[in-house]
Structure formats: structure tokens, C-alpha cells
Amino acid sequence: GDWEDRNGDIAITIDMPGVQKKDIELTVDKHMVTVKAKAEDRDYSFEKEFNSFTTTLDPTKVEANFNNGVLDITIEKAKESQGKKIAIK
């Protein structure tokens, strides 16, 4: 799984062949993304952490799609980490 900075969003793509969508647990906090998958009836266990972000994430702005064994996650950066222009009076 790799991640990239895409126009102010963090995009993560993870190959998870053989995994069922219902078995995936995705956790996002300000500096870390954790993906786990465990199946009671199948023989797989998956865990991956991403925590090398140079920015703060916004856990309320996450989109995750699972298609054909590939998990795509898009996370907006937290606004405060983008800096604020200050008007000079």
C-alpha cells in the first residue's frame, strides 16, 4: 500500500485480494491511518499502518471505496495544517 499527496488530499491505495468488504476495519486519526481485516471463516488477517504523513489529517473527511480487492482511501488534510493567510492592516 502506498500513499500520495494529491491536491491537498491524502490518497491511499491498498491491494487486499481475497478480503471481503465487511471484514475491513478502517481507523483514521489526525496522524495515522490503520487498516485491519480479519475473517472468522476465511484464513486471512491483515493489518497496515500509515503514519509517515507530513500533515495533519481530518478524520471527519474520509472517503473509502473497496472494489475488486483494492481499497481506495481519500482523506482531506485538516484545514489548520494548510496555513492561514493573515491580512496585514
URNORNOR-V628005 format. One record per pair of residues at least 4 apart in sequence whose ideal C-beta (glycine too) atoms are under 6 Angstrom apart, sorted by sequence separation. I is the first residue (numbers start at 1). GAP is how many residues later the second one is. D is the distance in Angstrom with one decimal. If there is no record, write none. Layout:
i = {I:I}
gap = {GAP:GAP}
d = {D:D}
//
This chain:
i = {19:77:6:28:39:66:3:4:27:38:65:3:26:37:64:25:36:63:1:24:35:62:23:34:61:23:33:19:57:58:32:58:55:56:56:30:55:30:29:28:28:26:21:1:3:17:16:15:16:14:13:12:11:9:10:9:8}
gap = {4:4:5:5:5:5:7:7:7:7:7:9:9:9:9:11:11:11:13:13:13:13:14:15:15:16:17:18:18:18:19:20:22:22:25:26:26:27:30:31:34:38:45:47:47:52:53:55:55:57:59:61:63:65:65:67:69}
d = {6.0:5.5:4.6:5.2:5.6:5.0:5.9:5.5:4.4:5.1:4.8:4.4:5.6:4.0:4.8:4.5:4.9:4.6:3.7:4.8:4.9:5.0:4.9:5.2:3.7:4.8:4.4:4.8:5.0:4.8:4.3:4.4:4.9:4.1:4.0:5.1:4.8:5.6:5.7:4.5:5.1:5.6:4.6:5.6:5.6:4.3:5.6:5.8:5.5:4.5:5.6:4.3:5.3:5.3:4.6:5.6:5.7}
//
